[in-house]
């Protein structure tokens, strides 16, 4: 970069890169500093085992990249980022060869739920019809402003989403299939499903299945990270990799510093510039369950008993709702279960480009106690074998990461927590500390721009974008949102 940066972003995950692009759109000189050797954070794609087999190490299915206002403005297609859609967005196999499935069509999904069809239409129909307004309100308002559009639907989402998922499932549905489908979506949140607000994530992800689908990025999630880096560089910005920031004094004289990091990392970098009150609040911020992750290379597709599951991008391997609830209760209580909730993805079903011709890869993780070093390989594969007999015979090679290894791979995954803090009701309202503007820190010109701020985890870029807008207003006097610059043709 020629000359000193106007703004520095620490961390090149989706939020950090989104912040950098918004700042750059305002004409600022922006530098992104990343500790890893490649940008992308949770969106990195690697050849973990064999050349030509491309594994997403963390984030893989991207409904928010399709739905979020930042990425709609970024315009993925114009940047050469192609979304690929499976025929079945997500499936939940049950015993006796049954399965509940969610496809793009709300009507087709409802019909597949038999006697719960009308209830499914009643719950999700209004949300899907007003999907863009619902998404935009919860990603951009930080719950601080009253909605101006789709008020009844947003209110319905808020009221129905506040309780725990068992309450919502039993209130609306009678069949095991419908209840399992909702519970499996809710379990993405990594919470004990008896917690309030677990209904909200189940509703949101189910709604997105019909609103925009549950697509993958052709070739791997790294393609999105690389497109964001290219866009920044085209605008004169710079991404520096392999540099671990430990002290904010490194950026003395830079007007704005935005951190796509954990709150704890900020406190460590700031040292005695952070007052004791803020430091105490950060010490109370809770990181949740970790993950144990497996990537496989297979000789053939997973031999699911149910044919519809073979067409799915995502599979929730967890039995009925009660088993899903039990599977998520255990890690949040510091316990290990032999029947975990397995979140699995079949990347080469919608995207054969991720492996050589005729090759197949498979991706899965389970939630484990925070910081656990337990090896869950056997438990995961037994759960898959339960619904896909013969699965282990298809395994050519596997690559595992326990919760400790997940943190080593990405320091923002403290204890293996890929959400950068529990998404409990309190921590969604006061994330990471109880301040009106939680992007601001006690250090002048320094802002948090990670998933530890509202609206929380997922590849939507909103945390970084929102933080950048605060910095633009407070540091640079930019009152009107600068539009992202279009792709160079």
VEXDREN-2710 file (C-alpha; in Angstrom, 1 decimal):
% VEXDREN-2710
k/r/px/py/pz
1/UNK/0.0/0.0/0.0
2/UNK/1.3/3.4/-0.9
3/UNK/1.1/5.6/2.1
4/UNK/-0.3/5.0/5.6
5/UNK/-3.7/3.2/5.9
6/UNK/-6.8/5.2/7.0
7/UNK/-8.2/2.0/8.5
8/UNK/-6.8/-1.4/9.5
9/UNK/-8.9/-4.5/9.8
10/UNK/-7.4/-7.4/11.9
11/UNK/-8.8/-10.7/10.7
12/UNK/-9.7/-11.7/7.2
13/UNK/-12.8/-13.8/7.9
14/UNK/-16.1/-12.9/6.2
15/UNK/-16.8/-10.1/8.7
16/UNK/-13.4/-8.6/8.5
17/UNK/-13.4/-8.6/4.7
18/UNK/-17.0/-7.1/4.7
19/UNK/-15.8/-4.3/7.0
20/UNK/-12.8/-3.6/4.7
21/UNK/-14.9/-3.5/1.6
22/UNK/-17.4/-1.0/3.2
23/UNK/-14.6/1.2/4.4
24/UNK/-12.9/1.0/1.0
25/UNK/-16.2/2.0/-0.7
26/UNK/-16.0/5.3/1.2
27/UNK/-12.6/6.0/-0.5
28/UNK/-10.4/5.0/2.5
29/UNK/-7.1/3.2/2.2
30/UNK/-7.7/-0.1/4.0
31/UNK/-5.3/-2.7/5.1
32/UNK/-6.4/-6.2/6.3
33/UNK/-4.0/-8.1/8.6
34/UNK/-4.5/-11.9/8.9
35/UNK/-2.5/-14.3/11.2
36/UNK/-3.1/-17.3/8.9
37/UNK/-1.3/-17.9/5.6
38/UNK/-4.6/-17.6/3.7
39/UNK/-7.5/-15.2/4.1
40/UNK/-11.0/-16.4/4.7
41/UNK/-11.2/-17.4/8.3
42/UNK/-14.0/-20.0/8.6
43/UNK/-14.4/-19.9/4.8
44/UNK/-11.1/-21.5/4.0
45/UNK/-11.0/-24.5/1.6
46/UNK/-8.0/-26.9/1.7
47/UNK/-6.7/-30.1/0.1
48/UNK/-6.5/-31.9/3.4
49/UNK/-5.6/-35.4/2.2
50/UNK/-5.2/-35.8/-1.6
51/UNK/-4.6/-33.4/-4.4
52/UNK/-7.8/-32.4/-6.2
53/UNK/-10.1/-33.1/-3.2
54/UNK/-11.3/-29.7/-1.9
55/UNK/-12.6/-29.7/1.7
56/UNK/-14.2/-26.7/3.4
57/UNK/-12.6/-26.8/6.8
58/UNK/-15.4/-25.0/8.6
59/UNK/-18.2/-23.1/6.9
60/UNK/-19.7/-24.9/3.9
61/UNK/-23.4/-24.3/3.3
62/UNK/-24.2/-20.7/2.6
63/UNK/-27.9/-19.7/2.8
64/UNK/-26.9/-16.4/4.4
65/UNK/-24.4/-15.6/1.6
66/UNK/-27.5/-15.8/-0.7
67/UNK/-29.8/-13.9/1.5
68/UNK/-27.9/-11.3/3.5
69/UNK/-28.1/-7.6/2.4
70/UNK/-24.3/-7.2/2.3
71/UNK/-23.8/-10.1/-0.1
72/UNK/-26.8/-9.1/-2.2
73/UNK/-25.1/-5.8/-2.7
74/UNK/-21.7/-7.4/-3.3
75/UNK/-23.4/-9.4/-6.1
76/UNK/-21.7/-12.8/-6.0
77/UNK/-22.5/-13.6/-9.7
78/UNK/-20.7/-10.5/-10.9
79/UNK/-17.6/-11.6/-8.9
80/UNK/-17.5/-15.0/-10.4
81/UNK/-18.9/-16.8/-7.3
82/UNK/-21.4/-19.4/-8.3
83/UNK/-23.9/-20.9/-5.9
84/UNK/-24.9/-24.5/-6.5
85/UNK/-28.1/-25.9/-5.1
86/UNK/-28.8/-29.5/-4.1
87/UNK/-32.2/-31.0/-5.0
88/UNK/-32.9/-31.4/-1.3
89/UNK/-31.7/-28.6/0.9
90/UNK/-31.6/-30.6/4.1
91/UNK/-32.8/-34.0/5.2
92/UNK/-33.4/-35.7/8.6
93/UNK/-33.3/-39.5/8.4
94/UNK/-35.4/-41.4/10.9
95/UNK/-35.4/-45.1/11.8
96/UNK/-37.2/-47.6/9.6
97/UNK/-36.0/-45.9/6.4
98/UNK/-38.1/-42.7/6.9
99/UNK/-36.9/-39.2/6.4
100/UNK/-38.1/-35.7/6.6
101/UNK/-36.8/-33.4/3.9
102/UNK/-36.8/-29.6/3.1
103/UNK/-36.7/-28.6/-0.5
104/UNK/-36.8/-25.1/-2.1
105/UNK/-40.6/-25.4/-2.6
106/UNK/-42.5/-24.7/0.6
107/UNK/-45.5/-26.5/-0.8
108/UNK/-43.6/-29.6/-1.7
109/UNK/-42.0/-29.7/1.7
110/UNK/-45.4/-29.2/3.4
111/UNK/-47.0/-32.0/1.4
112/UNK/-44.2/-34.4/2.4
113/UNK/-45.1/-33.8/6.0
114/UNK/-48.5/-35.4/5.6
115/UNK/-51.0/-34.3/8.4
116/UNK/-48.7/-31.5/9.4
117/UNK/-48.8/-29.9/6.0
118/UNK/-51.3/-27.1/6.9
119/UNK/-49.4/-26.3/10.1
120/UNK/-46.1/-26.0/8.2
121/UNK/-47.7/-23.7/5.7
122/UNK/-49.2/-21.6/8.5
123/UNK/-45.9/-21.3/10.3
124/UNK/-43.6/-20.7/7.3
125/UNK/-45.7/-19.3/4.5
126/UNK/-45.8/-15.7/5.8
127/UNK/-42.1/-15.7/6.7
128/UNK/-41.1/-17.0/3.2
129/UNK/-43.4/-14.4/1.5
130/UNK/-41.6/-11.6/3.4
131/UNK/-38.2/-13.3/3.7
132/UNK/-36.1/-10.4/2.5
133/UNK/-37.6/-8.0/5.1
134/UNK/-37.3/-10.5/7.9
135/UNK/-33.6/-11.2/7.1
136/UNK/-32.8/-7.5/6.6
137/UNK/-34.4/-6.5/9.9
138/UNK/-32.5/-8.9/12.0
139/UNK/-29.2/-8.4/10.3
140/UNK/-29.1/-4.7/10.0
141/UNK/-31.3/-3.2/12.8
142/UNK/-29.5/-4.9/15.8
143/UNK/-33.0/-5.0/17.3
144/UNK/-32.6/-1.2/18.1
145/UNK/-35.0/0.1/15.5
146/UNK/-38.7/-0.6/14.8
147/UNK/-39.3/-2.3/11.5
148/UNK/-41.0/-0.2/8.8
149/UNK/-42.1/-3.1/6.6
150/UNK/-43.6/-6.6/7.2
151/UNK/-44.3/-5.7/10.8
152/UNK/-46.8/-8.6/11.4
153/UNK/-44.4/-11.2/10.0
154/UNK/-41.4/-9.9/11.9
155/UNK/-43.5/-9.8/15.1
156/UNK/-44.6/-13.4/14.4
157/UNK/-41.0/-14.5/14.0
158/UNK/-40.0/-12.7/17.2
159/UNK/-42.8/-14.2/19.3
160/UNK/-42.6/-17.7/17.9
161/UNK/-38.8/-17.7/18.0
162/UNK/-38.4/-16.7/21.6
163/UNK/-39.3/-20.0/23.3
164/UNK/-37.3/-23.2/23.1
165/UNK/-37.6/-25.5/20.0
166/UNK/-39.5/-28.2/21.8
167/UNK/-42.3/-25.7/22.7
168/UNK/-42.6/-24.6/19.1
169/UNK/-42.4/-28.1/17.6
170/UNK/-45.1/-29.5/19.9
171/UNK/-47.3/-26.4/19.5
172/UNK/-47.4/-26.7/15.7
173/UNK/-46.7/-30.3/14.7
174/UNK/-47.9/-33.7/15.5
175/UNK/-45.7/-35.9/13.4
176/UNK/-42.2/-37.1/14.3
177/UNK/-41.0/-36.0/10.8
178/UNK/-42.0/-32.3/11.2
179/UNK/-40.7/-32.1/14.7
180/UNK/-37.4/-33.6/13.8
181/UNK/-37.0/-31.4/10.8
182/UNK/-37.4/-28.2/12.9
183/UNK/-35.2/-29.5/15.7
184/UNK/-32.4/-30.5/13.4
185/UNK/-32.3/-27.0/12.0
186/UNK/-32.4/-25.4/15.4
187/UNK/-29.4/-27.5/16.6
188/UNK/-27.1/-25.6/14.2
189/UNK/-27.0/-23.0/17.0
190/UNK/-24.9/-25.3/19.3
191/UNK/-27.1/-24.6/22.3
192/UNK/-28.9/-26.8/24.8
193/UNK/-32.2/-26.9/22.9
194/UNK/-34.1/-26.3/26.2
195/UNK/-32.8/-22.7/26.0
196/UNK/-35.0/-19.8/24.9
197/UNK/-34.4/-18.5/21.4
198/UNK/-33.6/-22.0/19.9
199/UNK/-36.9/-21.8/18.0
200/UNK/-35.7/-18.7/16.2
201/UNK/-32.8/-20.4/14.5
202/UNK/-34.9/-23.4/13.5
203/UNK/-37.4/-21.0/12.0
204/UNK/-34.8/-18.8/10.3
205/UNK/-32.9/-21.7/8.7
206/UNK/-36.1/-23.5/7.6
207/UNK/-37.5/-20.3/6.1
208/UNK/-34.2/-19.7/4.3
209/UNK/-34.5/-23.1/2.7
210/UNK/-37.6/-21.9/0.8
211/UNK/-36.5/-18.3/0.5
212/UNK/-33.0/-18.7/-1.1
213/UNK/-32.2/-22.4/-0.6
214/UNK/-29.2/-23.9/1.2
215/UNK/-26.5/-23.5/-1.5
216/UNK/-22.8/-24.3/-1.5
217/UNK/-20.2/-22.3/-3.3
218/UNK/-19.0/-24.1/-6.4
219/UNK/-15.4/-25.1/-5.8
220/UNK/-15.4/-24.4/-2.1
221/UNK/-16.2/-21.5/0.3
222/UNK/-12.7/-20.2/-0.3
223/UNK/-13.9/-18.8/-3.6
224/UNK/-16.1/-16.3/-1.8
225/UNK/-13.2/-15.2/0.4
226/UNK/-10.9/-14.9/-2.6
227/UNK/-13.5/-12.8/-4.5
228/UNK/-13.8/-10.4/-1.5
229/UNK/-10.0/-10.1/-1.4
230/UNK/-9.8/-9.4/-5.1
231/UNK/-12.5/-6.8/-4.9
232/UNK/-10.6/-5.0/-2.1
233/UNK/-7.3/-5.1/-4.0
234/UNK/-9.0/-3.7/-7.1
235/UNK/-10.0/-0.7/-5.0
236/UNK/-6.4/-0.2/-3.7
237/UNK/-6.8/-2.1/-0.5
238/UNK/-4.3/-4.6/0.8
239/UNK/-4.4/-8.0/2.6
240/UNK/-1.3/-9.0/4.6
241/UNK/-1.3/-12.7/5.7
242/UNK/0.9/-14.5/8.1
243/UNK/1.0/-11.7/10.6
244/UNK/-0.3/-12.2/14.1
245/UNK/-1.2/-9.0/15.9
246/UNK/-0.6/-9.0/19.7
247/UNK/-0.5/-5.3/20.5
248/UNK/-2.8/-2.5/19.2
249/UNK/0.1/0.0/19.6
250/UNK/1.3/-1.4/16.3
251/UNK/-1.4/0.7/14.7
252/UNK/-0.9/4.0/16.6
253/UNK/-1.7/6.8/14.3
254/UNK/-4.2/4.8/12.2
255/UNK/-7.6/6.6/12.7
256/UNK/-9.7/3.4/12.8
257/UNK/-8.9/-0.2/13.7
258/UNK/-11.6/-2.9/13.3
259/UNK/-11.2/-6.4/14.9
260/UNK/-12.6/-9.5/13.4
261/UNK/-11.5/-11.4/16.5
262/UNK/-12.7/-12.6/19.9
263/UNK/-13.4/-10.1/22.6
264/UNK/-10.7/-11.7/24.7
265/UNK/-8.2/-11.1/21.9
266/UNK/-9.1/-7.5/21.8
267/UNK/-8.6/-7.2/25.6
268/UNK/-5.2/-8.8/25.2
269/UNK/-4.2/-6.5/22.4
270/UNK/-5.4/-3.4/24.2
271/UNK/-3.6/-4.2/27.5
272/UNK/-4.0/-1.4/30.1
273/UNK/-6.0/0.8/27.6
274/UNK/-9.1/-1.2/28.6
275/UNK/-10.7/-0.2/31.9
276/UNK/-11.5/-2.8/34.5
277/UNK/-15.2/-2.7/34.0
278/UNK/-15.1/-3.7/30.3
279/UNK/-12.5/-6.3/31.1
280/UNK/-14.8/-7.9/33.7
281/UNK/-17.7/-8.0/31.3
282/UNK/-15.5/-9.7/28.7
283/UNK/-14.4/-12.2/31.3
284/UNK/-18.1/-13.1/31.8
285/UNK/-18.7/-13.6/28.0
286/UNK/-19.4/-17.2/27.5
287/UNK/-18.1/-19.4/24.7
288/UNK/-20.1/-22.6/24.2
289/UNK/-19.6/-26.1/23.0
290/UNK/-16.8/-27.0/20.7
291/UNK/-16.8/-29.1/17.6
292/UNK/-15.2/-32.3/16.5
293/UNK/-14.9/-32.3/12.7
294/UNK/-14.3/-35.1/10.2
295/UNK/-13.6/-34.8/6.4
296/UNK/-13.7/-38.0/4.4
297/UNK/-12.7/-39.2/0.9
298/UNK/-15.2/-41.9/-0.2
299/UNK/-15.1/-44.5/-2.9
300/UNK/-18.8/-43.9/-3.6
301/UNK/-21.7/-41.7/-2.3
302/UNK/-23.0/-42.4/1.2
303/UNK/-25.4/-45.3/0.9
304/UNK/-28.3/-43.8/2.8
305/UNK/-31.3/-46.1/3.2
306/UNK/-33.7/-43.4/2.2
307/UNK/-33.3/-42.3/-1.4
308/UNK/-34.3/-38.7/-0.7
309/UNK/-31.4/-38.3/1.7
310/UNK/-29.0/-39.3/-1.1
311/UNK/-30.1/-36.1/-3.0
312/UNK/-29.6/-33.8/0.0
313/UNK/-26.8/-31.3/0.5
314/UNK/-27.1/-31.2/4.3
315/UNK/-28.2/-34.1/6.6
316/UNK/-29.0/-33.9/10.3
317/UNK/-28.2/-37.3/11.6
318/UNK/-29.9/-37.4/15.0
319/UNK/-33.0/-39.5/15.2
320/UNK/-36.2/-38.0/16.5
321/UNK/-36.6/-34.6/18.2
322/UNK/-36.0/-36.1/21.7
323/UNK/-32.8/-37.6/20.6
324/UNK/-31.7/-34.4/19.0
325/UNK/-32.4/-32.5/22.2
326/UNK/-30.5/-35.1/24.3
327/UNK/-27.6/-35.0/21.8
328/UNK/-27.3/-31.2/22.2
329/UNK/-27.9/-31.2/26.0
330/UNK/-24.8/-33.4/26.6
331/UNK/-22.0/-31.2/25.3
332/UNK/-23.5/-28.1/26.8
333/UNK/-23.3/-29.9/30.2
334/UNK/-19.7/-31.0/29.7
335/UNK/-20.7/-34.5/28.8
336/UNK/-20.1/-36.9/25.9
337/UNK/-22.9/-38.9/24.3
338/UNK/-22.7/-42.0/22.2
339/UNK/-25.6/-40.7/20.1
340/UNK/-24.6/-37.2/19.1
341/UNK/-26.3/-34.9/16.7
342/UNK/-24.2/-35.1/13.6
343/UNK/-24.4/-32.2/11.1
344/UNK/-23.2/-33.7/7.8
345/UNK/-22.8/-32.3/4.3
346/UNK/-22.4/-34.1/0.9
347/UNK/-20.5/-31.5/-1.1
348/UNK/-20.0/-33.5/-4.2
349/UNK/-23.7/-34.2/-4.5
350/UNK/-24.4/-30.6/-5.8
351/UNK/-20.8/-29.8/-6.7
352/UNK/-18.8/-32.5/-8.3
353/UNK/-16.0/-30.0/-9.0
354/UNK/-14.7/-30.5/-5.5
355/UNK/-13.2/-33.9/-6.3
356/UNK/-11.6/-35.5/-9.4
357/UNK/-14.0/-37.2/-11.8
358/UNK/-15.8/-40.0/-10.0
359/UNK/-14.5/-38.8/-6.6
360/UNK/-16.6/-38.2/-3.5
361/UNK/-16.0/-36.2/-0.3
362/UNK/-18.1/-36.0/2.9
363/UNK/-18.1/-33.4/5.7
364/UNK/-19.4/-33.7/9.3
365/UNK/-19.1/-32.4/12.8
366/UNK/-20.6/-32.9/16.2
367/UNK/-20.7/-30.7/19.2
368/UNK/-18.5/-31.6/22.2
369/UNK/-17.7/-30.0/25.5
370/UNK/-15.8/-26.7/25.3
371/UNK/-12.1/-27.4/24.8
372/UNK/-12.6/-31.2/24.6
373/UNK/-9.8/-33.4/23.1
374/UNK/-12.1/-36.4/22.8
375/UNK/-12.1/-38.3/19.6
376/UNK/-15.7/-38.7/18.3
377/UNK/-14.8/-40.6/15.1
378/UNK/-16.4/-43.9/16.2
379/UNK/-19.6/-42.2/17.6
380/UNK/-20.1/-40.2/14.4
381/UNK/-19.5/-43.1/12.0
382/UNK/-21.9/-45.3/14.1
383/UNK/-24.6/-42.7/13.8
384/UNK/-24.1/-42.5/10.0
385/UNK/-24.0/-46.3/9.7
386/UNK/-27.4/-46.4/11.5
387/UNK/-29.0/-44.7/8.6
388/UNK/-26.6/-45.7/5.9
389/UNK/-25.5/-49.3/6.4
390/UNK/-22.2/-50.0/4.8
391/UNK/-20.9/-46.4/5.0
392/UNK/-17.6/-47.4/6.6
393/UNK/-16.9/-49.6/3.7
394/UNK/-16.9/-46.5/1.4
395/UNK/-14.3/-44.6/3.5
396/UNK/-10.9/-44.3/1.7
397/UNK/-9.4/-41.7/4.0
398/UNK/-10.4/-39.4/6.9
399/UNK/-9.0/-36.2/8.4
400/UNK/-10.1/-35.2/11.9
401/UNK/-9.9/-32.1/14.1
402/UNK/-10.9/-32.0/17.8
403/UNK/-12.0/-28.9/19.5
404/UNK/-8.5/-28.0/20.5
405/UNK/-7.2/-28.4/17.0
406/UNK/-10.1/-26.2/15.7
407/UNK/-8.9/-23.4/17.9
408/UNK/-5.3/-23.9/16.7
409/UNK/-6.5/-23.6/13.1
410/UNK/-8.5/-20.5/13.9
411/UNK/-7.9/-18.6/17.2
412/UNK/-11.5/-17.2/17.0
413/UNK/-12.8/-20.7/17.6
414/UNK/-12.0/-20.6/21.3
415/UNK/-12.3/-24.1/22.8
416/UNK/-13.6/-25.2/19.4
417/UNK/-16.6/-22.8/19.6
418/UNK/-17.1/-21.8/16.0
419/UNK/-19.8/-19.3/16.9
420/UNK/-17.4/-16.9/18.7
421/UNK/-19.7/-17.0/21.8
422/UNK/-22.9/-18.7/22.8
423/UNK/-26.0/-17.5/21.0
424/UNK/-28.1/-17.4/24.1
425/UNK/-30.9/-14.9/24.6
426/UNK/-28.8/-12.7/26.8
427/UNK/-25.7/-12.9/24.6
428/UNK/-27.7/-12.0/21.5
429/UNK/-29.1/-8.9/23.2
430/UNK/-25.7/-7.9/24.8
431/UNK/-23.0/-9.2/22.5
432/UNK/-20.3/-9.2/23.8
433/UNK/-21.0/-6.7/26.6
434/UNK/-24.1/-4.7/27.6
435/UNK/-23.5/-1.5/25.8
436/UNK/-25.9/0.4/23.5
437/UNK/-23.4/0.2/20.7
438/UNK/-21.5/-3.1/21.2
439/UNK/-19.2/-2.5/18.2
440/UNK/-17.5/0.4/20.0
441/UNK/-14.8/-0.5/22.5
442/UNK/-13.3/1.7/25.3
443/UNK/-10.3/2.4/23.1
444/UNK/-10.9/5.4/20.8
445/UNK/-11.1/4.4/17.2
446/UNK/-11.1/0.7/17.8
447/UNK/-14.2/-1.4/17.0
448/UNK/-15.2/-5.0/17.3
449/UNK/-16.3/-6.4/13.9
450/UNK/-16.6/-10.1/14.5
451/UNK/-19.4/-12.7/15.2
452/UNK/-19.0/-11.7/18.8
453/UNK/-21.1/-8.7/17.9
454/UNK/-24.7/-8.5/16.6
455/UNK/-26.2/-10.3/14.7
456/UNK/-23.9/-13.1/15.6
457/UNK/-22.5/-16.1/13.7
458/UNK/-23.0/-17.1/10.1
459/UNK/-21.5/-16.0/6.8
460/UNK/-23.5/-12.9/6.3
461/UNK/-20.9/-10.2/6.7
462/UNK/-23.3/-8.1/8.8
463/UNK/-21.1/-7.8/11.9
464/UNK/-18.3/-6.4/9.9
465/UNK/-20.5/-4.2/7.8
466/UNK/-22.3/-2.8/10.8
467/UNK/-19.1/-2.1/12.6
468/UNK/-17.7/-0.4/9.5
469/UNK/-20.7/1.9/9.3
470/UNK/-20.2/2.9/12.9
471/UNK/-16.5/3.7/12.3
472/UNK/-17.3/5.6/9.1
473/UNK/-19.8/7.8/11.0
474/UNK/-17.8/8.4/14.2
475/UNK/-14.2/8.6/12.8
476/UNK/-14.6/9.9/9.3
477/UNK/-17.9/11.8/9.5
478/UNK/-19.5/9.7/6.7
479/UNK/-23.3/9.9/7.4
480/UNK/-24.7/8.1/4.3
481/UNK/-23.9/4.5/3.6
482/UNK/-21.4/4.3/0.7
483/UNK/-22.5/1.7/-1.8
484/UNK/-20.1/-1.1/-2.5
485/UNK/-18.2/-0.6/-5.7
486/UNK/-19.2/-2.9/-8.6
487/UNK/-16.9/-5.6/-10.0
488/UNK/-14.4/-4.5/-12.6
489/UNK/-15.4/-5.8/-16.0
END
